[in-house]
Amino acid sequence: MSSQKPILLRFESKNGQFRLTVNPSDQFTSLLSKILDNLPKDVDSRSITLSNKPHNGEDRLLSSLRGIAIERVGLRNGDKLFLKYNDQPPINGHSTSVKPTPSQPHNSSNRLNGLPVLSTEDRPVALPAHTSPTATIRNPWEVVQQSPLDNELDKQDGKITRPRDQKMCRHGQKGMCDYCMPLEPYSAEYLAEKKIKHLSFHSYLRKINSSTNKPELKSSYMPPLSEPYYRVRKDCPSGHPPWPEGICTKCQPSAITLQSQPFRMVDHVEFSSPALIDSLLNFWRACGQQRVGFLYGHYEQYAEIPLGIKAVVEAIYEPPQIDEVDGCTLNEWENEKEVDEVARLCGLEKVGVIFTDLIDAGNNDGSVVCKRHIDSYYLSSLEIAFSARQQARHPKLTKWSDTGRFGSNFVTCVLSGDEDGGIAVTAFQVSNSAVEMIRAGIVEPSADPSVMLVRGEDDDESTTNVQYIPEVFYRRINEYGASVQENAKPSFPVEYLLVTLTHGFRKESTPFFNSSDFTIENREVIGESQELKMVAKKLGVTRDKIDAERGMRATSDFHLLCFLHGMDILSKDEEALLCRMACSHDLAEGFQLLNTTGWATLLAILQES
């Protein structure tokens, strides 16, 4: 490949034209320095886009062409490429070196708009230790193991079929025209007709993939998804000292323009039984304090949305927490991995979080105050920060992203008062931009729940961390009906970070777990605690006899399964058999469990208690 003759490529931008002589085997990213030499000094290198046409062409970010050779896209000698780019946020010079001073050491400041600012104790969320936030995966579609549901949706075409239009169609029964041909799953016409606000994830994937990869061009395949990254890149190739001693346009994050996310990772939240909500509400009814619980369930295809996904909730686990009238504080959850393991044995996973925000209206009729509405907020800035951290902890694996992950399927549900004084469920996710902004420490919650703060200059003088904070903008409709861009500093509305989901209950009430009357964990504050005598009563064990059949049926309770796991009596195989029986309700497996030594030991202990 090295013996190939060099070729000449022509480039045209808004600042003029230039030519470069390159080797066909060179990668596109190796052209960055040569391209920057022919562009103004204030160009943001991360925004450079290549296109085959000056308008309405196939645009590709230069940074997304990492690992792609020039010859693989079919470029020949004399071909012309069109450059598009944005100007860099105001920084004096092409590369800036930050020198510490005695009054402001370099390791005790952040950066806002290129100027020193301070950080707060609200530290960014770390990505999983096994992966780098900027590392790309070569051929992720070959190595990333995504969920079976995603694999199944990838195989579907997602086309929206339409019947033959009796007025407009002039063809026979086997013909097709523009009035009856199937629509793409991202059709704006269909979404507007059905009043669907957000595209499903796989519909969005089809939409951007159709513009990123065109099989008819016979070009190499490129993953269409890329996660936002708003931090200073540590692997800058320019050779200057790492941040905070130096920074340049290649490693500094670009300015952020917030806009409503057009897609959602999950479209619907379905509760398998109203009893799940009632169990959480009973705590508030008993003491008037709020409560937090984590949702365990699984994901299924949602037929109401083209290529949609729904989270089906089968159980709610309430972790250790300090509950108050106006909120909750989560304590360290020491047995989180054990609970996750029990859920895995049952074929479930952690799909979200739910919390209450209820105030009794004082009418003695069960009505509550409506706090969340269009004129206030639906999810406060503090709750958005909490949800963003949870989504960062539970990334979605996908083979369509250059890093092998994109967004999260983790959902947030709120139990609060509606406009009629009743108790209603609302479901949300925060946008991928919100997760990255929280992770990067760019924003923080405000005392006003309806706005999010961009970190300012005097946030925390005691911090010892260095943070670069780019400019943040958002667009809004002003009093004259025009769309204008506003600087998000010092604050901006939280609506720009929210994605709304629909919710409901299963039509056929067939709960995954048959029983739910075992004492719920961590409720000692209202006089409820999990004890051995409660287990014995649940399983039908007394000093005189053991009701084996009743015990087998009673094990179909997620809270009981978690408690038995914590007793550490059953072996791994016996516990797996117990969880299978609890989920399948198969008495044959139950009788098999009766013959195990671990179950016999458990019954003996319960009889003595």
C-alpha positions as CSV (number, residue, x, y, z in Angstrom):
1,M,0.0,0.0,0.0
2,S,2.9,2.3,0.7
3,S,4.0,2.1,-3.0
4,Q,0.8,3.8,-4.2
5,K,1.2,7.1,-6.1
6,P,0.1,10.2,-4.2
7,I,-3.1,11.9,-5.3
8,L,-4.2,15.5,-5.2
9,L,-7.4,16.5,-3.3
10,R,-9.0,19.9,-3.6
11,F,-10.8,21.5,-0.7
12,E,-13.2,24.4,-0.7
13,S,-14.5,26.3,2.4
14,K,-16.1,29.6,3.1
15,N,-12.6,31.1,3.4
16,G,-11.4,29.9,0.0
17,Q,-9.8,26.9,-1.7
18,F,-6.6,24.9,-1.3
19,R,-5.0,21.7,-2.4
20,L,-3.3,18.9,-0.6
21,T,-1.2,16.0,-1.8
22,V,-1.9,12.9,0.1
23,N,-1.3,9.1,0.0
24,P,-4.4,7.0,-0.6
25,S,-3.5,4.8,2.3
26,D,-3.5,7.8,4.7
27,Q,-6.3,8.0,7.3
28,F,-8.6,11.0,7.1
29,T,-7.7,12.1,10.7
30,S,-4.1,12.5,9.6
31,L,-5.1,15.4,7.4
32,L,-6.3,17.5,10.3
33,S,-3.1,19.4,10.8
34,K,-2.7,20.1,7.1
35,I,-6.3,21.3,6.8
36,L,-5.9,23.6,9.9
37,D,-2.8,25.1,8.3
38,N,-5.0,26.4,5.5
39,L,-7.8,27.7,7.7
40,P,-8.2,30.7,10.0
41,K,-6.7,30.3,13.4
42,D,-10.0,30.6,15.2
43,V,-11.5,27.5,13.6
44,D,-12.8,24.9,16.0
45,S,-11.1,21.7,14.8
46,R,-13.7,19.4,16.4
47,S,-16.5,20.9,14.2
48,I,-14.7,20.4,10.8
49,T,-17.0,18.5,8.5
50,L,-16.3,17.0,5.1
51,S,-18.9,16.8,2.4
52,N,-19.1,15.7,-1.3
53,K,-21.4,18.7,-2.2
54,P,-21.5,22.3,-1.2
55,H,-25.2,21.9,-0.1
56,N,-27.4,18.9,0.8
57,G,-24.4,16.5,0.5
58,E,-23.2,13.7,2.7
59,D,-21.7,15.4,5.7
60,R,-19.1,13.6,7.9
61,L,-17.4,14.9,10.9
62,L,-13.7,14.6,10.3
63,S,-13.2,13.2,13.9
64,S,-15.7,10.4,13.1
65,L,-13.5,9.1,10.2
66,R,-10.9,7.8,12.6
67,G,-9.4,4.6,11.2
68,I,-10.8,5.2,7.7
69,A,-8.3,5.3,4.8
70,I,-8.8,7.8,2.0
71,E,-8.8,5.1,-0.6
72,R,-11.7,3.2,1.1
73,V,-14.2,5.9,0.3
74,G,-13.4,5.9,-3.4
75,L,-11.7,9.3,-3.7
76,R,-9.5,9.8,-6.8
77,N,-6.9,12.2,-8.0
78,G,-8.4,15.7,-8.4
79,D,-11.6,15.1,-6.5
80,K,-13.0,18.1,-4.5
81,L,-14.3,18.0,-0.9
82,F,-16.2,20.8,0.8
83,L,-15.3,21.9,4.3
84,K,-17.8,23.2,6.9
85,Y,-16.7,24.3,10.4
86,N,-17.6,26.6,13.3
87,D,-15.5,29.3,14.8
88,Q,-13.8,28.5,18.1
89,P,-15.2,30.0,21.4
90,P,-13.3,33.1,22.3
91,I,-9.8,32.2,23.4
92,N,-6.8,34.4,22.6
93,G,-4.5,32.5,20.2
94,H,-4.6,29.0,18.7
95,S,-3.2,27.4,21.8
96,T,-3.4,28.8,25.3
97,S,-1.1,28.0,28.1
98,V,-2.4,28.5,31.6
99,K,0.1,29.6,34.1
100,P,-0.7,29.3,37.8
101,T,-0.4,32.3,40.1
102,P,0.1,32.3,43.9
103,S,-3.4,33.6,44.4
104,Q,-4.9,31.0,42.0
105,P,-2.8,27.8,41.6
106,H,-3.4,25.9,38.4
107,N,-4.8,22.9,40.3
108,S,-7.5,24.8,42.1
109,S,-9.5,26.3,39.3
110,N,-12.0,25.5,36.6
111,R,-12.5,27.3,33.3
112,L,-15.5,29.1,32.0
113,N,-15.4,30.8,28.6
114,G,-11.6,30.4,28.7
115,L,-11.4,32.2,32.1
116,P,-10.6,30.6,35.5
117,V,-13.6,29.5,37.5
118,L,-14.0,27.3,40.6
119,S,-15.6,23.9,41.0
120,T,-17.9,22.5,43.6
121,E,-18.1,19.4,45.7
122,D,-20.7,18.0,43.2
123,R,-18.1,15.9,41.4
124,P,-18.5,14.4,38.0
125,V,-19.7,10.8,37.6
126,A,-16.9,8.5,36.5
127,L,-17.5,6.1,33.6
128,P,-17.1,2.4,34.2
129,A,-13.5,1.6,35.0
130,H,-13.1,-0.9,32.2
131,T,-13.5,1.6,29.4
132,S,-12.2,5.0,28.4
133,P,-14.7,7.8,27.7
134,T,-12.9,8.7,24.4
135,A,-11.7,5.3,23.3
136,T,-13.3,4.1,20.1
137,I,-13.8,0.4,19.2
138,R,-12.7,-1.0,15.9
139,N,-15.7,-2.6,14.2
140,P,-18.0,-2.4,17.3
141,W,-20.7,-4.4,15.4
142,E,-18.4,-7.4,15.7
143,V,-17.4,-7.2,19.4
144,V,-20.2,-5.4,21.3
145,Q,-22.8,-7.8,22.9
146,Q,-26.0,-5.8,22.9
147,S,-29.3,-7.0,24.3
148,P,-31.4,-9.7,22.6
149,L,-34.2,-7.1,22.2
150,D,-31.9,-4.7,20.3
151,N,-30.8,-7.6,18.1
152,E,-34.4,-8.5,17.3
153,L,-35.3,-4.8,16.6
154,D,-32.2,-4.5,14.3
155,K,-33.7,-7.3,12.2
156,Q,-37.0,-5.6,11.7
157,D,-37.5,-3.1,8.9
158,G,-39.9,-1.0,11.0
159,K,-41.9,0.1,8.0
160,I,-45.4,1.5,8.8
161,T,-47.9,-0.1,6.5
162,R,-50.8,1.9,5.1
163,P,-54.0,0.6,3.5
164,R,-55.0,1.4,-0.1
165,D,-56.4,4.9,-0.3
166,Q,-59.8,4.6,-1.9
167,K,-59.8,8.2,-3.2
168,M,-56.2,8.7,-4.4
169,C,-55.0,5.2,-5.4
170,R,-55.6,4.5,-9.1
171,H,-53.8,1.1,-9.3
172,G,-54.9,-2.4,-8.8
173,Q,-54.9,-4.4,-5.5
174,K,-51.3,-5.6,-6.0
175,G,-50.0,-2.1,-7.0
176,M,-48.5,0.6,-4.8
177,C,-48.1,4.4,-5.0
178,D,-47.1,7.3,-2.9
179,Y,-50.4,7.3,-1.1
180,C,-50.2,3.7,0.2
181,M,-46.6,2.8,0.2
182,P,-45.1,1.9,3.6
183,L,-43.6,4.8,5.6
184,E,-40.3,4.9,7.3
185,P,-40.4,4.5,11.1
186,Y,-39.2,8.0,11.5
187,S,-41.8,9.6,9.2
188,A,-42.6,13.1,10.4
189,E,-46.1,12.8,8.9
190,Y,-46.9,9.7,10.9
191,L,-45.5,11.0,14.1
192,A,-47.5,14.2,13.8
193,E,-50.7,12.3,13.1
194,K,-50.2,10.0,16.1
195,K,-49.0,12.9,18.3
196,I,-45.7,11.1,19.0
197,K,-43.2,13.7,20.4
198,H,-40.0,11.7,20.3
199,L,-38.6,9.1,17.9
200,S,-37.9,5.7,19.4
201,F,-34.2,4.9,19.6
202,H,-34.2,2.4,16.8
203,S,-36.2,4.8,14.5
204,Y,-33.7,7.5,15.2
205,L,-30.9,5.0,14.5
206,R,-32.5,4.2,11.1
207,K,-32.8,7.9,10.3
208,I,-29.2,8.9,11.0
209,N,-27.8,5.7,9.5
210,S,-29.6,6.3,6.2
211,S,-27.7,9.6,5.9
212,T,-24.4,8.3,7.3
213,N,-24.0,5.1,5.4
214,K,-25.3,4.6,1.8
215,P,-24.7,1.0,0.5
216,E,-25.0,2.2,-3.1
217,L,-21.8,4.2,-2.7
218,K,-19.9,1.0,-1.7
219,S,-18.0,3.0,0.9
220,S,-16.8,1.5,4.2
221,Y,-19.3,1.3,7.1
222,M,-19.1,3.9,9.9
223,P,-21.0,3.6,13.2
224,P,-23.7,6.3,13.0
225,L,-23.9,7.0,16.8
226,S,-21.4,9.0,18.9
227,E,-21.9,10.1,22.5
228,P,-21.4,13.8,23.4
229,Y,-18.2,14.6,25.1
230,Y,-17.8,18.0,26.9
231,R,-14.5,17.5,28.7
232,V,-10.9,18.3,27.8
233,R,-9.4,15.4,25.9
234,K,-6.3,13.9,27.5
235,D,-4.9,12.4,24.4
236,C,-4.4,15.6,22.4
237,P,-1.9,15.0,19.5
238,S,-0.6,18.6,19.4
239,G,2.3,18.0,21.8
240,H,1.5,20.8,24.3
241,P,1.5,20.2,28.1
242,P,-1.7,18.5,29.3
243,W,-4.5,20.6,30.8
244,P,-4.4,22.7,32.9
245,E,-0.8,23.7,31.8
246,G,-1.9,24.0,28.1
247,I,-4.9,23.7,25.9
248,C,-5.7,24.0,22.2
249,T,-8.6,23.8,19.8
250,K,-8.0,20.0,19.2
251,C,-8.5,19.1,22.9
252,Q,-10.8,21.8,24.2
253,P,-14.6,21.1,24.1
254,S,-16.7,23.1,21.8
255,A,-19.4,25.5,22.9
256,I,-22.7,23.7,23.7
257,T,-26.0,24.6,22.2
258,L,-28.9,22.9,24.0
259,Q,-32.0,21.7,22.2
260,S,-34.7,19.2,22.9
261,Q,-33.5,15.7,22.3
262,P,-35.5,14.3,19.3
263,F,-35.4,10.7,20.4
264,R,-35.8,8.7,23.6
265,M,-34.1,5.5,24.6
266,V,-37.3,4.0,26.2
267,D,-40.7,5.0,25.0
268,H,-43.0,3.5,27.7
269,V,-43.0,2.3,31.3
270,E,-45.4,-0.5,32.2
271,F,-46.1,-1.6,35.7
272,S,-47.2,-5.2,35.9
273,S,-49.6,-4.5,38.8
274,P,-51.1,-1.5,40.6
275,A,-50.0,-3.2,43.9
276,L,-46.4,-2.2,43.1
277,I,-47.5,1.5,43.4
278,D,-49.7,0.9,46.4
279,S,-46.9,-0.7,48.4
280,L,-44.8,2.5,47.9
281,L,-47.7,4.8,48.7
282,N,-48.5,2.8,51.9
283,F,-45.2,4.1,53.4
284,W,-46.2,7.7,52.8
285,R,-49.7,7.1,54.1
286,A,-48.2,5.6,57.3
287,C,-45.8,8.5,58.2
288,G,-46.2,11.3,55.7
289,Q,-42.6,11.0,54.5
290,Q,-41.3,10.5,51.0
291,R,-39.9,7.2,49.7
292,V,-37.4,6.1,47.0
293,G,-37.4,2.6,45.3
294,F,-35.5,1.1,42.5
295,L,-37.4,-0.6,39.7
296,Y,-36.6,-4.2,38.6
297,G,-38.0,-5.6,35.4
298,H,-37.1,-6.2,31.8
299,Y,-37.4,-4.5,28.4
300,E,-39.9,-5.5,25.7
301,Q,-40.9,-4.2,22.3
302,Y,-43.6,-1.5,22.5
303,A,-46.0,-2.0,19.6
304,E,-47.6,1.4,19.9
305,I,-44.5,3.2,18.7
306,P,-42.5,2.1,15.5
307,L,-39.6,0.1,16.8
308,G,-40.4,1.2,20.3
309,I,-39.1,-0.2,23.6
310,K,-40.9,-0.4,26.9
311,A,-39.6,-1.0,30.4
312,V,-41.8,-3.6,32.2
313,V,-41.6,-3.2,36.0
314,E,-42.1,-6.4,38.0
315,A,-40.7,-5.4,41.5
316,I,-39.7,-2.4,43.5
317,Y,-36.8,-2.6,46.0
318,E,-36.5,0.1,48.6
319,P,-32.8,0.7,49.5
320,P,-31.5,2.1,52.9
321,Q,-32.5,5.8,53.1
322,I,-33.4,8.7,55.4
323,D,-36.9,9.8,54.7
324,E,-38.3,13.3,55.3
325,V,-41.4,15.2,54.6
326,D,-39.8,17.1,51.7
327,G,-37.4,14.5,50.3
328,C,-35.1,11.5,50.8
329,T,-31.4,10.9,51.4
330,L,-30.0,7.6,50.1
331,N,-27.6,5.8,52.5
332,E,-24.9,3.4,51.3
333,W,-26.6,0.4,49.7
334,E,-24.3,-2.4,50.9
335,N,-26.2,-5.3,49.4
336,E,-26.9,-3.7,46.0
337,K,-24.9,-6.3,44.1
338,E,-26.7,-9.1,46.0
339,V,-30.1,-7.7,45.1
340,D,-29.0,-7.3,41.5
341,E,-27.9,-11.0,41.5
342,V,-31.3,-12.1,42.8
343,A,-32.9,-10.1,40.0
344,R,-30.6,-11.7,37.5
345,L,-31.5,-15.2,38.6
346,C,-35.2,-14.2,38.1
347,G,-34.5,-12.9,34.6
348,L,-34.8,-9.3,35.7
349,E,-32.5,-6.2,35.8
350,K,-32.6,-2.7,37.2
351,V,-34.6,-0.6,34.8
352,G,-35.2,2.6,36.8
353,V,-36.0,4.5,39.9
354,I,-39.2,5.8,41.4
355,F,-39.8,8.3,44.2
356,T,-42.8,10.0,45.8
357,D,-43.3,13.8,46.1
358,L,-46.7,14.1,47.9
359,I,-48.3,16.6,50.2
360,D,-51.7,16.0,51.7
361,A,-54.2,18.7,50.6
362,G,-55.8,18.6,54.1
363,N,-59.3,18.0,52.7
364,N,-59.7,14.7,54.5
365,D,-60.6,13.0,51.2
366,G,-57.2,11.6,50.2
367,S,-56.5,14.4,47.8
368,V,-52.9,15.8,47.4
369,V,-51.3,19.1,46.4
370,C,-50.4,19.5,42.7
371,K,-46.8,20.7,42.8
372,R,-45.7,19.7,39.3
373,H,-47.4,21.3,36.4
374,I,-46.7,23.4,33.2
375,D,-46.2,26.6,35.2
376,S,-43.7,25.1,37.7
377,Y,-41.7,22.1,36.8
378,Y,-42.0,18.4,36.2
379,L,-38.6,17.2,37.3
380,S,-36.5,19.5,39.5
381,S,-32.8,20.4,38.7
382,L,-31.7,18.3,41.7
383,E,-33.7,15.3,40.5
384,I,-32.3,15.7,37.0
385,A,-28.8,15.6,38.4
386,F,-29.7,12.4,40.3
387,S,-31.3,10.8,37.2
388,A,-28.3,11.7,35.1
389,R,-25.9,10.0,37.6
390,Q,-28.1,6.9,37.5
391,Q,-28.2,6.8,33.7
392,A,-24.4,7.2,33.7
393,R,-24.1,4.2,35.9
394,H,-26.3,2.1,33.6
395,P,-25.1,2.8,30.0
396,K,-26.7,1.1,27.0
397,L,-24.4,-1.2,25.0
398,T,-24.9,-0.9,21.3
399,K,-22.9,-2.0,18.3
400,W,-24.0,1.1,16.4
401,S,-21.8,3.5,18.4
402,D,-18.1,4.1,17.9
403,T,-17.5,3.6,21.7
404,G,-19.8,0.6,22.0
405,R,-22.3,2.5,24.2
406,F,-24.9,5.2,23.7
407,G,-27.2,6.7,26.3
408,S,-29.1,4.6,28.8
409,N,-32.4,2.7,29.2
410,F,-32.7,3.7,32.8
411,V,-36.0,5.5,33.6
412,T,-37.2,7.9,36.4
413,C,-40.7,7.8,37.7
414,V,-42.4,10.3,40.0
415,L,-45.5,9.8,42.2
416,S,-47.0,13.2,42.7
417,G,-50.3,15.1,42.7
418,D,-52.1,15.9,39.5
419,E,-54.3,18.8,38.7
420,D,-57.4,17.0,40.0
421,G,-55.8,16.3,43.4
422,G,-55.2,12.6,42.6
423,I,-52.0,10.7,42.7
424,A,-50.4,10.2,39.3
425,V,-47.3,8.6,37.9
426,T,-45.1,10.5,35.5
427,A,-42.1,9.0,33.7
428,F,-38.9,10.7,32.4
429,Q,-35.4,10.3,31.1
430,V,-32.8,13.0,30.9
431,S,-31.1,13.7,27.6
432,N,-27.6,12.3,26.7
433,S,-26.4,15.9,26.8
434,A,-27.6,16.3,30.4
435,V,-25.8,13.1,31.4
436,E,-22.5,14.4,29.9
437,M,-22.9,17.9,31.4
438,I,-23.4,16.4,34.9
439,R,-20.6,14.0,34.3
440,A,-18.3,16.8,33.2
441,G,-19.3,19.1,36.1
442,I,-20.6,21.9,33.8
443,V,-23.9,22.4,35.5
444,E,-25.3,22.0,39.0
445,P,-28.7,22.0,40.7
446,S,-30.3,25.3,41.7
447,A,-32.4,26.3,44.7
448,D,-35.0,27.1,42.1
449,P,-36.2,23.7,41.0
450,S,-37.2,24.9,37.5
451,V,-33.7,26.0,36.4
452,M,-30.2,24.5,36.2
453,L,-27.1,26.5,37.0
454,V,-24.0,26.8,34.8
455,R,-21.0,26.8,37.2
456,G,-19.9,30.3,38.0
457,E,-16.6,31.9,39.0
458,D,-17.0,31.8,42.7
459,D,-18.6,28.5,43.3
460,D,-16.2,26.9,45.7
461,E,-12.8,28.4,46.7
462,S,-11.7,25.3,48.5
463,T,-11.7,23.0,45.5
464,T,-8.4,21.4,44.3
465,N,-9.7,20.1,40.9
466,V,-9.2,21.7,37.5
467,Q,-12.1,21.8,35.2
468,Y,-12.6,23.4,31.8
469,I,-16.2,24.7,31.4
470,P,-17.2,25.6,27.8
471,E,-19.8,28.2,26.9
472,V,-23.4,26.9,27.0
473,F,-26.2,28.3,24.9
474,Y,-29.9,27.5,24.4
475,R,-32.5,28.6,21.9
476,R,-35.9,30.0,22.9
477,I,-38.9,31.8,21.3
478,N,-38.9,35.5,22.4
479,E,-41.9,37.8,22.9
480,Y,-41.9,38.6,19.2
481,G,-42.2,35.0,18.1
482,A,-38.6,34.7,16.8
483,S,-36.2,32.0,17.7
484,V,-33.2,33.5,19.5
485,Q,-30.0,32.1,21.0
486,E,-29.4,32.9,24.7
487,N,-26.3,32.4,26.9
488,A,-27.2,29.8,29.5
489,K,-25.1,31.5,32.2
490,P,-26.0,31.8,35.0
491,S,-29.1,29.5,34.5
492,F,-31.4,27.9,32.0
493,P,-34.8,26.1,32.1
494,V,-34.6,22.4,33.0
495,E,-36.9,21.5,30.1
496,Y,-34.0,21.4,27.7
497,L,-32.6,18.4,29.6
498,L,-35.8,16.4,29.9
499,V,-37.4,13.6,27.7
500,T,-40.9,12.6,28.6
501,L,-42.2,9.0,28.5
502,T,-45.6,7.4,28.6
503,H,-46.7,5.0,31.3
504,G,-49.4,2.6,32.1
505,F,-50.4,-0.7,33.7
506,R,-50.6,-4.2,32.1
507,K,-54.0,-4.9,30.7
508,E,-54.0,-8.5,31.7
509,S,-53.0,-8.4,35.4
510,T,-50.6,-11.4,35.5
511,P,-47.9,-10.4,37.9
512,F,-44.4,-11.9,37.6
513,F,-44.5,-12.6,41.3
514,N,-47.7,-14.1,42.7
515,S,-47.2,-12.8,46.2
516,S,-46.3,-9.4,47.6
517,D,-47.3,-9.5,51.3
518,F,-43.9,-10.2,52.8
519,T,-42.5,-7.3,54.9
520,I,-40.7,-4.8,52.7
521,E,-37.1,-4.1,53.5
522,N,-35.7,-1.0,55.3
523,R,-39.0,0.1,56.9
524,E,-38.0,0.0,60.5
525,V,-38.9,3.7,60.9
526,I,-42.6,2.8,60.6
527,G,-42.3,-0.3,62.8
528,E,-42.0,-2.9,60.0
529,S,-38.9,-5.2,60.0
530,Q,-38.0,-8.5,58.3
531,E,-37.6,-11.3,60.8
532,L,-37.3,-15.1,60.8
533,K,-40.8,-15.5,62.3
534,M,-42.2,-13.5,59.4
535,V,-40.4,-15.9,57.0
536,A,-41.8,-19.0,58.9
537,K,-45.3,-17.6,58.7
538,K,-45.0,-16.8,55.0
539,L,-43.7,-20.4,54.2
540,G,-46.3,-22.1,56.4
541,V,-43.7,-23.4,58.9
542,T,-44.7,-24.0,62.6
543,R,-43.2,-26.1,65.3
544,D,-45.7,-28.8,64.7
545,K,-45.8,-29.1,60.9
546,I,-44.6,-27.7,57.5
547,D,-47.0,-26.9,54.7
548,A,-44.7,-27.6,51.8
549,E,-47.1,-26.7,49.0
550,R,-48.0,-23.4,50.6
551,G,-44.4,-22.6,51.1
552,M,-43.5,-23.3,47.5
553,R,-46.3,-20.9,46.3
554,A,-45.3,-18.2,48.9
555,T,-41.7,-18.0,47.6
556,S,-42.9,-16.0,44.5
557,D,-42.1,-12.8,46.3
558,F,-39.1,-10.6,45.3
559,H,-38.6,-9.2,48.8
560,L,-38.7,-12.7,50.3
561,L,-36.1,-13.9,47.8
562,C,-33.8,-11.1,48.6
563,F,-34.1,-11.8,52.4
564,L,-33.4,-15.6,51.8
565,H,-30.4,-14.6,49.7
566,G,-29.1,-12.5,52.6
567,M,-29.4,-15.5,55.0
568,D,-26.7,-17.3,52.9
569,I,-28.1,-20.8,53.6
570,L,-28.9,-22.0,50.1
571,S,-26.1,-22.9,47.7
572,K,-25.9,-21.1,44.3
573,D,-27.6,-24.0,42.5
574,E,-30.3,-24.2,45.1
575,E,-30.9,-20.5,45.0
576,A,-31.1,-20.5,41.2
577,L,-33.7,-23.3,41.4
578,L,-35.6,-21.3,44.0
579,C,-35.7,-18.2,41.7
580,R,-36.8,-20.3,38.7
581,M,-39.6,-21.8,40.7
582,A,-40.7,-18.3,42.0
583,C,-40.9,-17.0,38.5
584,S,-42.2,-19.9,36.5
585,H,-44.6,-21.1,39.4
586,D,-43.7,-24.7,38.4
587,L,-44.5,-27.0,41.3
588,A,-42.2,-29.7,39.7
589,E,-39.2,-27.5,40.4
590,G,-40.6,-26.8,43.8
591,F,-40.7,-30.5,44.7
592,Q,-37.1,-30.7,43.4
593,L,-36.2,-27.9,45.8
594,L,-37.8,-29.8,48.7
595,N,-35.2,-32.6,48.3
596,T,-32.2,-30.3,48.6
597,T,-30.1,-30.1,51.8
598,G,-30.1,-26.3,51.8
599,W,-33.9,-26.0,51.8
600,A,-34.1,-28.6,54.5
601,T,-31.7,-26.6,56.6
602,L,-33.7,-23.5,56.1
603,L,-36.9,-25.2,57.2
604,A,-35.2,-26.6,60.3
605,I,-34.0,-23.1,61.3
606,L,-37.4,-21.7,60.8
607,Q,-39.0,-24.3,62.9
608,E,-36.6,-23.6,65.8
609,S,-37.3,-19.8,65.5
